[in-house]
Amino acid sequence: MKEYNEKLKEEIAEFREAGHKFVNKEITSAEFKGKSGGMGVYAQRGGKAFMIRLRIPCGILSFSHLKLIHKFAVQYGLERIHLTTRQAIQLHDLDIDSVCDIMETAIDHGLYTRGGGGNYPRNVALSPLSGVDKTEAFDPTPYAQQVNRYVMERIMEYHLPRKLKIAFSNNEADTANCTINDLGFMAVMDQGTPSFKMYLAGGLGNNPAVALPYDELIPPKSGSVSCGSCYKNICGRRRL
């Protein structure tokens, strides 16, 4: 993880330089967007301020990360914080150096922006009441977290033609919107056995479409996902 974080920080140094070139009109908006999206950063209208998107894994926000985001809000005088539909957090109206400083500090605390935009897998979405909803088929939280972990371990390696959105819903109410994501997993019970309905190729982009259901149920394999500390400490976390 240390080596991974060091590589990310090397990218931030290069991105800081590109950001100053954009502000000084040495590169175009399109050229900057090609660099900024993968860093989870976008220039706001007018090009004088920036937005940064912090990935909150599956919308599960630890108390330490909540305190860190509050610290950012106070330190940079932010009047508002934007909670996104993919359960991430956006900070607006920042200059380029503040954006880069936030990214570096966030990495030191295990919070990332990499792949928050551009042609990368986005934040894995999860039903907000997973684990506490009395009507859920079963709790998909550890499976969503495992997918998110897999994605983030490879986030600098992807070369996708477009962004990829993944979601996990805890029952057929589909509160994570599996049926309008590129890849969706809906928790169901099949004759008493926990299973996932899988949905493919949905989306709300320029060519919106409802996802296609896969014709077989996907059984979660016993032992394939470790609950780990997050599952044990679920009561100490906040969901977005």
GIUR-V445775 format. One record per run of one state. SS is the DSSP state (H for helix, E for strand, C for the rest). FROM is the first residue (numbers start at 0). TO is the last residue. If there is no record, write none. Layout:
<<SS;FROM;TO> <SS;FROM;TO>>
This chain:
<<C;0;0> <H;1;22> <C;23;27> <H;28;38> <C;39;39> <E;40;42> <C;43;48> <E;49;54> <C;55;55> <H;56;58> <E;59;61> <H;62;74> <C;75;80> <E;81;82> <C;83;87> <E;88;93> <C;94;94> <H;95;107> <C;108;110> <E;111;111> <C;112;119> <E;120;120> <C;121;123> <E;124;125> <C;126;139> <H;140;152> <C;153;162> <E;163;163> <C;164;164> <E;165;168> <C;169;176> <H;177;179> <C;180;181> <E;182;189> <C;190;191> <E;192;199> <C;200;201> <E;202;202> <C;203;207> <E;208;208> <C;209;210> <E;211;212> <C;213;216> <E;217;217> <C;218;226> <H;227;231> <C;232;232> <H;233;235> <E;236;238> <C;239;239>>
